[in-house]
Amino acid sequence: MSTIKVLNMSGSEVGSVELNDAIFGIEPNQTVVHEVVKNHLANCRQGTQSALTRAEVSGGGKKPWRQKGTGHARQGSTRAPQWTHGGIVFAPKPRDYSYVLNKKVKRLALKSALSAKAAEGELVVIDSIKMDAIKTSDFRKFLTAVKVDGKAVVVTPEKDDVIVKSARNLPGVVTTPAALMNVYDILNAKYLVVDQAALAKIEEVFA
């Protein structure tokens, strides 16, 4: 097992913890990670786009000119797709883009993302992430103290409204309980900041 240092919220080293190689030490599976990210983005799509076909556009009931003898190409409606204000040929309609992936695939992708962060030195373990009051500036000071200077996912053991509200106005900072981590957020962030209790919970659930 590899060992990583544990910091407090002031940035001082207060100990170390061993990482479970079954979660933080595997060879990342790029194919599975790609499939899970693609699935996440598909499931996020609203699918509410809609346009009108020639049957749905208002007007166009009368043939614009007679069939023969005018020198024009024959036309049956001014709402055909080639006309300005005409309908759309294969008009997009509301649809559901979501689909389901195998649980084992999602679990392997999450382990791959966590292992990649650990291997790249972008995993930061904090002994306890606690906020006495909702204060964005204090949360920013905490991230600066632990040398997190980019996009970050902050993982807590359980949902903590004080932490969520303190961090929500910081660009690029996402907070999540350990049970609701997702691959997309981890890969989209530069740093993974984990409460030590949340780390134990991750290892308990996914080992």
Buried (B, 14 or more C-beta within 10 A) or exposed (E): EEEBEBBBBEBEEEEEBEBBEEBBBBEBBEEBBEBBBEBBEEBEEEEEEEEBBBEEBEEBEEEBEEEEEEEEEEBEBBBBBEBEEBBBEEBEEEEEEEEEBEEEBBBBBBBBBBBBBBBEEBBBBBBEBEBEEBBBEEBBBBBEBBEBEEBBBBBBBEEBEBBBBBBEEBEEBBBBBBEEBBBBBBBEBBBBBBBBBBBBBBBEEBE
